[in-house]
Amino acid sequence: MRDSHAPLPLFVSAAEDYPVEADGPAHCRFTWRIGITPNAMGRAGAPLTKRHFHGCFRDTGRYFDAAHSVPTP
């Protein structure tokens, strides 16, 4: 797990964990977890922050789905 102080003024701290675990002989499972501690500005901007993180997770899923559909030699 990586834990660091966020460079953004919206968070006091942020941490993320992204284990990749075997899921059968030819598959794996990628789990991405993020935790943040917002400051007063971050709490006020929570709807925008939520939208931003939702987009990150959605785009990551699209990327891995596309990579999964490419045959490997």
Distance bins in CASP14 RR format, pairs under 12 A and 6 or more apart:
PFRMAT RR
TARGET T0000
AUTHOR 0000-0000-0000
RMODE 2
METHOD distances of the structure
MODEL  1
1 14 0 0 0 0 0 1 0 0 0 0 0
1 15 1 0 0 1 0 0 0 0 0 0 0
1 16 1 0 0 1 0 0 0 0 0 0 0
1 17 1 0 1 0 0 0 0 0 0 0 0
1 18 0 0 0 0 1 0 0 0 0 0 0
1 19 0 0 0 0 1 0 0 0 0 0 0
1 31 0 0 0 0 0 1 0 0 0 0 0
1 32 0 0 0 0 0 1 0 0 0 0 0
1 33 0 0 0 0 1 0 0 0 0 0 0
1 34 0 0 0 0 0 1 0 0 0 0 0
1 35 0 0 0 0 0 1 0 0 0 0 0
2 13 0 0 0 0 0 1 0 0 0 0 0
2 14 0 0 0 0 1 0 0 0 0 0 0
2 15 1 0 0 1 0 0 0 0 0 0 0
2 16 1 0 1 0 0 0 0 0 0 0 0
2 17 1 0 0 1 0 0 0 0 0 0 0
2 18 0 0 0 0 1 0 0 0 0 0 0
2 19 0 0 0 0 0 1 0 0 0 0 0
2 32 0 0 0 0 0 1 0 0 0 0 0
2 33 0 0 0 0 0 1 0 0 0 0 0
2 34 0 0 0 0 0 1 0 0 0 0 0
2 35 0 0 0 0 0 1 0 0 0 0 0
3 13 1 0 0 1 0 0 0 0 0 0 0
3 14 0 0 0 0 1 0 0 0 0 0 0
3 15 1 0 1 0 0 0 0 0 0 0 0
3 16 0 0 0 0 1 0 0 0 0 0 0
3 17 0 0 0 0 1 0 0 0 0 0 0
3 34 0 0 0 0 0 1 0 0 0 0 0
3 35 0 0 0 0 1 0 0 0 0 0 0
3 36 0 0 0 0 0 1 0 0 0 0 0
3 37 0 0 0 0 0 1 0 0 0 0 0
4 11 0 0 0 0 0 1 0 0 0 0 0
4 12 0 0 0 0 0 1 0 0 0 0 0
4 13 1 0 0 1 0 0 0 0 0 0 0
4 14 1 0 0 1 0 0 0 0 0 0 0
4 15 1 0 0 1 0 0 0 0 0 0 0
4 16 0 0 0 0 1 0 0 0 0 0 0
4 35 0 0 0 0 0 1 0 0 0 0 0
4 36 0 0 0 0 0 1 0 0 0 0 0
4 37 0 0 0 0 0 1 0 0 0 0 0
5 11 0 0 0 0 1 0 0 0 0 0 0
5 12 1 0 0 1 0 0 0 0 0 0 0
5 13 1 0 1 0 0 0 0 0 0 0 0
5 14 1 0 0 1 0 0 0 0 0 0 0
5 15 0 0 0 0 0 1 0 0 0 0 0
5 36 0 0 0 0 0 1 0 0 0 0 0
5 37 0 0 0 0 1 0 0 0 0 0 0
5 39 0 0 0 0 0 1 0 0 0 0 0
6 12 1 0 0 1 0 0 0 0 0 0 0
6 13 1 0 0 1 0 0 0 0 0 0 0
6 14 1 0 1 0 0 0 0 0 0 0 0
6 15 0 0 0 0 1 0 0 0 0 0 0
6 16 0 0 0 0 0 1 0 0 0 0 0
6 34 0 0 0 0 0 1 0 0 0 0 0
6 35 0 0 0 0 0 1 0 0 0 0 0
6 36 1 0 0 1 0 0 0 0 0 0 0
6 37 0 0 0 0 1 0 0 0 0 0 0
6 38 0 0 0 0 1 0 0 0 0 0 0
6 39 0 0 0 0 1 0 0 0 0 0 0
6 41 0 0 0 0 0 1 0 0 0 0 0
6 42 0 0 0 0 0 1 0 0 0 0 0
6 49 0 0 0 0 0 1 0 0 0 0 0
7 13 0 0 0 0 0 1 0 0 0 0 0
7 14 0 0 0 0 1 0 0 0 0 0 0
8 14 0 0 0 0 1 0 0 0 0 0 0
8 36 0 0 0 0 1 0 0 0 0 0 0
8 37 0 0 0 0 0 1 0 0 0 0 0
8 38 0 0 0 0 1 0 0 0 0 0 0
8 39 0 0 0 0 1 0 0 0 0 0 0
8 41 0 0 0 0 1 0 0 0 0 0 0
8 42 0 0 0 0 1 0 0 0 0 0 0
8 45 0 0 0 0 0 1 0 0 0 0 0
8 48 0 0 0 0 0 1 0 0 0 0 0
8 49 0 0 0 0 1 0 0 0 0 0 0
8 52 0 0 0 0 0 1 0 0 0 0 0
9 38 0 0 0 0 0 1 0 0 0 0 0
9 39 1 0 0 1 0 0 0 0 0 0 0
9 40 0 0 0 0 0 1 0 0 0 0 0
9 41 1 0 0 1 0 0 0 0 0 0 0
9 42 0 0 0 0 1 0 0 0 0 0 0
9 44 0 0 0 0 0 1 0 0 0 0 0
9 45 0 0 0 0 0 1 0 0 0 0 0
10 36 0 0 0 0 1 0 0 0 0 0 0
10 37 0 0 0 0 0 1 0 0 0 0 0
10 38 1 0 0 1 0 0 0 0 0 0 0
10 39 1 0 0 1 0 0 0 0 0 0 0
10 40 0 0 0 0 1 0 0 0 0 0 0
10 41 1 0 1 0 0 0 0 0 0 0 0
10 42 1 0 1 0 0 0 0 0 0 0 0
10 43 0 0 0 0 1 0 0 0 0 0 0
10 44 0 0 0 0 1 0 0 0 0 0 0
10 45 1 0 0 1 0 0 0 0 0 0 0
10 46 0 0 0 0 1 0 0 0 0 0 0
10 48 0 0 0 0 1 0 0 0 0 0 0
10 49 1 0 0 1 0 0 0 0 0 0 0
10 50 0 0 0 0 0 1 0 0 0 0 0
10 52 0 0 0 0 1 0 0 0 0 0 0
10 53 0 0 0 0 0 1 0 0 0 0 0
11 34 0 0 0 0 0 1 0 0 0 0 0
11 35 0 0 0 0 1 0 0 0 0 0 0
11 36 1 0 1 0 0 0 0 0 0 0 0
11 37 1 0 0 1 0 0 0 0 0 0 0
11 38 1 0 1 0 0 0 0 0 0 0 0
11 39 1 0 0 1 0 0 0 0 0 0 0
11 40 0 0 0 0 0 1 0 0 0 0 0
11 41 0 0 0 0 1 0 0 0 0 0 0
11 42 1 0 0 1 0 0 0 0 0 0 0
11 43 0 0 0 0 0 1 0 0 0 0 0
11 45 0 0 0 0 0 1 0 0 0 0 0
11 46 0 0 0 0 0 1 0 0 0 0 0
11 49 0 0 0 0 1 0 0 0 0 0 0
11 52 0 0 0 0 0 1 0 0 0 0 0
11 53 0 0 0 0 0 1 0 0 0 0 0
12 35 0 0 0 0 0 1 0 0 0 0 0
12 36 0 0 0 0 1 0 0 0 0 0 0
12 37 1 0 1 0 0 0 0 0 0 0 0
12 38 1 0 0 1 0 0 0 0 0 0 0
12 39 1 0 1 0 0 0 0 0 0 0 0
12 40 0 0 0 0 1 0 0 0 0 0 0
12 41 0 0 0 0 0 1 0 0 0 0 0
12 42 0 0 0 0 1 0 0 0 0 0 0
12 43 0 0 0 0 0 1 0 0 0 0 0
13 34 0 0 0 0 0 1 0 0 0 0 0
13 35 0 0 0 0 1 0 0 0 0 0 0
13 36 1 0 0 1 0 0 0 0 0 0 0
13 37 1 0 1 0 0 0 0 0 0 0 0
13 38 0 0 0 0 1 0 0 0 0 0 0
13 39 0 0 0 0 1 0 0 0 0 0 0
14 33 0 0 0 0 0 1 0 0 0 0 0
14 34 1 0 0 1 0 0 0 0 0 0 0
14 35 1 0 0 1 0 0 0 0 0 0 0
14 36 1 0 1 0 0 0 0 0 0 0 0
14 37 1 0 0 1 0 0 0 0 0 0 0
14 38 0 0 0 0 1 0 0 0 0 0 0
14 39 0 0 0 0 0 1 0 0 0 0 0
14 42 0 0 0 0 0 1 0 0 0 0 0
14 49 0 0 0 0 0 1 0 0 0 0 0
14 53 0 0 0 0 0 1 0 0 0 0 0
15 32 0 0 0 0 0 1 0 0 0 0 0
15 33 0 0 0 0 1 0 0 0 0 0 0
15 34 1 0 0 1 0 0 0 0 0 0 0
15 35 1 0 1 0 0 0 0 0 0 0 0
15 36 1 0 0 1 0 0 0 0 0 0 0
15 37 0 0 0 0 1 0 0 0 0 0 0
16 31 0 0 0 0 0 1 0 0 0 0 0
16 32 1 0 0 1 0 0 0 0 0 0 0
16 33 1 0 0 1 0 0 0 0 0 0 0
16 34 1 0 1 0 0 0 0 0 0 0 0
16 35 1 0 0 1 0 0 0 0 0 0 0
16 36 0 0 0 0 1 0 0 0 0 0 0
16 53 0 0 0 0 0 1 0 0 0 0 0
16 56 0 0 0 0 0 1 0 0 0 0 0
16 57 0 0 0 0 0 1 0 0 0 0 0
16 60 0 0 0 0 0 1 0 0 0 0 0
17 30 0 0 0 0 0 1 0 0 0 0 0
17 31 1 0 0 1 0 0 0 0 0 0 0
17 32 1 0 0 1 0 0 0 0 0 0 0
17 33 1 0 1 0 0 0 0 0 0 0 0
17 34 0 0 0 0 1 0 0 0 0 0 0
17 35 0 0 0 0 1 0 0 0 0 0 0
18 28 0 0 0 0 0 1 0 0 0 0 0
18 29 0 0 0 0 0 1 0 0 0 0 0
18 30 1 0 0 1 0 0 0 0 0 0 0
18 31 1 0 0 1 0 0 0 0 0 0 0
18 32 1 0 1 0 0 0 0 0 0 0 0
18 33 1 0 0 1 0 0 0 0 0 0 0
18 34 0 0 0 0 1 0 0 0 0 0 0
18 56 0 0 0 0 0 1 0 0 0 0 0
18 57 0 0 0 0 0 1 0 0 0 0 0
18 60 0 0 0 0 1 0 0 0 0 0 0
18 64 0 0 0 0 0 1 0 0 0 0 0
19 28 0 0 0 0 1 0 0 0 0 0 0
19 29 0 0 0 0 1 0 0 0 0 0 0
19 30 1 0 0 1 0 0 0 0 0 0 0
19 31 1 0 1 0 0 0 0 0 0 0 0
19 32 0 0 0 0 1 0 0 0 0 0 0
19 33 0 0 0 0 1 0 0 0 0 0 0
20 27 0 0 0 0 0 1 0 0 0 0 0
20 28 1 0 1 0 0 0 0 0 0 0 0
20 29 1 0 0 1 0 0 0 0 0 0 0
20 30 1 0 1 0 0 0 0 0 0 0 0
20 31 0 0 0 0 1 0 0 0 0 0 0
20 32 0 0 0 0 1 0 0 0 0 0 0
20 64 0 0 0 0 0 1 0 0 0 0 0
21 27 0 0 0 0 1 0 0 0 0 0 0
21 28 1 0 0 1 0 0 0 0 0 0 0
21 29 1 0 1 0 0 0 0 0 0 0 0
21 30 0 0 0 0 1 0 0 0 0 0 0
21 31 1 0 0 1 0 0 0 0 0 0 0
22 28 1 0 1 0 0 0 0 0 0 0 0
22 29 1 0 0 1 0 0 0 0 0 0 0
22 30 0 0 0 0 0 1 0 0 0 0 0
23 29 1 0 1 0 0 0 0 0 0 0 0
23 30 0 0 0 0 1 0 0 0 0 0 0
23 31 0 0 0 0 0 1 0 0 0 0 0
23 68 0 0 0 0 0 1 0 0 0 0 0
26 68 0 0 0 0 0 1 0 0 0 0 0
26 71 0 0 0 0 0 1 0 0 0 0 0
26 72 0 0 0 0 1 0 0 0 0 0 0
27 64 0 0 0 0 0 1 0 0 0 0 0
27 68 0 0 0 0 1 0 0 0 0 0 0
27 72 0 0 0 0 0 1 0 0 0 0 0
28 64 0 0 0 0 1 0 0 0 0 0 0
28 67 0 0 0 0 0 1 0 0 0 0 0
28 68 0 0 0 0 1 0 0 0 0 0 0
29 64 0 0 0 0 0 1 0 0 0 0 0
29 68 0 0 0 0 0 1 0 0 0 0 0
30 57 0 0 0 0 0 1 0 0 0 0 0
30 60 0 0 0 0 1 0 0 0 0 0 0
30 61 0 0 0 0 1 0 0 0 0 0 0
30 63 0 0 0 0 0 1 0 0 0 0 0
30 64 1 0 0 1 0 0 0 0 0 0 0
30 65 0 0 0 0 0 1 0 0 0 0 0
30 67 0 0 0 0 0 1 0 0 0 0 0
30 68 0 0 0 0 0 1 0 0 0 0 0
31 57 0 0 0 0 0 1 0 0 0 0 0
31 60 0 0 0 0 0 1 0 0 0 0 0
31 61 0 0 0 0 0 1 0 0 0 0 0
31 64 0 0 0 0 0 1 0 0 0 0 0
32 53 0 0 0 0 0 1 0 0 0 0 0
32 56 0 0 0 0 1 0 0 0 0 0 0
32 57 1 0 0 1 0 0 0 0 0 0 0
32 58 0 0 0 0 0 1 0 0 0 0 0
32 59 0 0 0 0 0 1 0 0 0 0 0
32 60 1 0 0 1 0 0 0 0 0 0 0
32 61 0 0 0 0 1 0 0 0 0 0 0
32 63 0 0 0 0 0 1 0 0 0 0 0
32 64 0 0 0 0 0 1 0 0 0 0 0
33 53 0 0 0 0 0 1 0 0 0 0 0
33 57 0 0 0 0 0 1 0 0 0 0 0
34 49 0 0 0 0 0 1 0 0 0 0 0
34 50 0 0 0 0 0 1 0 0 0 0 0
34 52 0 0 0 0 0 1 0 0 0 0 0
34 53 1 0 0 1 0 0 0 0 0 0 0
34 54 0 0 0 0 0 1 0 0 0 0 0
34 56 0 0 0 0 1 0 0 0 0 0 0
34 57 0 0 0 0 1 0 0 0 0 0 0
34 60 0 0 0 0 0 1 0 0 0 0 0
35 49 0 0 0 0 0 1 0 0 0 0 0
35 53 0 0 0 0 1 0 0 0 0 0 0
36 42 0 0 0 0 1 0 0 0 0 0 0
36 43 0 0 0 0 0 1 0 0 0 0 0
36 45 0 0 0 0 0 1 0 0 0 0 0
36 46 0 0 0 0 0 1 0 0 0 0 0
36 49 1 0 0 1 0 0 0 0 0 0 0
36 50 0 0 0 0 0 1 0 0 0 0 0
36 52 0 0 0 0 0 1 0 0 0 0 0
36 53 0 0 0 0 1 0 0 0 0 0 0
37 43 0 0 0 0 0 1 0 0 0 0 0
37 49 0 0 0 0 0 1 0 0 0 0 0
38 44 0 0 0 0 1 0 0 0 0 0 0
38 45 0 0 0 0 1 0 0 0 0 0 0
38 46 1 0 0 1 0 0 0 0 0 0 0
38 47 0 0 0 0 0 1 0 0 0 0 0
38 48 0 0 0 0 0 1 0 0 0 0 0
38 49 1 0 0 1 0 0 0 0 0 0 0
38 50 0 0 0 0 0 1 0 0 0 0 0
38 53 0 0 0 0 0 1 0 0 0 0 0
39 45 0 0 0 0 0 1 0 0 0 0 0
39 46 0 0 0 0 0 1 0 0 0 0 0
39 49 0 0 0 0 0 1 0 0 0 0 0
40 46 0 0 0 0 0 1 0 0 0 0 0
41 48 0 0 0 0 0 1 0 0 0 0 0
41 49 0 0 0 0 0 1 0 0 0 0 0
42 48 0 0 0 0 1 0 0 0 0 0 0
42 49 1 0 0 1 0 0 0 0 0 0 0
42 50 0 0 0 0 0 1 0 0 0 0 0
42 52 0 0 0 0 0 1 0 0 0 0 0
43 49 0 0 0 0 1 0 0 0 0 0 0
43 50 0 0 0 0 0 1 0 0 0 0 0
45 51 0 0 0 0 1 0 0 0 0 0 0
45 52 0 0 0 0 1 0 0 0 0 0 0
46 52 0 0 0 0 0 1 0 0 0 0 0
46 53 0 0 0 0 0 1 0 0 0 0 0
47 53 0 0 0 0 0 1 0 0 0 0 0
47 54 0 0 0 0 0 1 0 0 0 0 0
48 54 0 0 0 0 0 1 0 0 0 0 0
48 55 0 0 0 0 0 1 0 0 0 0 0
49 55 0 0 0 0 0 1 0 0 0 0 0
49 56 0 0 0 0 0 1 0 0 0 0 0
50 56 0 0 0 0 0 1 0 0 0 0 0
50 57 0 0 0 0 0 1 0 0 0 0 0
51 57 0 0 0 0 0 1 0 0 0 0 0
51 58 0 0 0 0 0 1 0 0 0 0 0
52 58 0 0 0 0 0 1 0 0 0 0 0
52 59 0 0 0 0 0 1 0 0 0 0 0
53 59 0 0 0 0 0 1 0 0 0 0 0
53 60 0 0 0 0 0 1 0 0 0 0 0
54 60 0 0 0 0 0 1 0 0 0 0 0
54 61 0 0 0 0 0 1 0 0 0 0 0
55 61 0 0 0 0 1 0 0 0 0 0 0
55 62 0 0 0 0 1 0 0 0 0 0 0
55 63 0 0 0 0 0 1 0 0 0 0 0
56 62 0 0 0 0 0 1 0 0 0 0 0
56 63 0 0 0 0 0 1 0 0 0 0 0
57 63 0 0 0 0 0 1 0 0 0 0 0
57 64 0 0 0 0 0 1 0 0 0 0 0
58 64 0 0 0 0 0 1 0 0 0 0 0
58 65 0 0 0 0 0 1 0 0 0 0 0
59 65 0 0 0 0 0 1 0 0 0 0 0
59 66 0 0 0 0 0 1 0 0 0 0 0
60 66 0 0 0 0 0 1 0 0 0 0 0
60 67 0 0 0 0 0 1 0 0 0 0 0
61 67 0 0 0 0 1 0 0 0 0 0 0
61 68 0 0 0 0 1 0 0 0 0 0 0
62 68 0 0 0 0 0 1 0 0 0 0 0
62 69 0 0 0 0 0 1 0 0 0 0 0
63 69 0 0 0 0 0 1 0 0 0 0 0
63 70 0 0 0 0 0 1 0 0 0 0 0
64 70 0 0 0 0 0 1 0 0 0 0 0
END
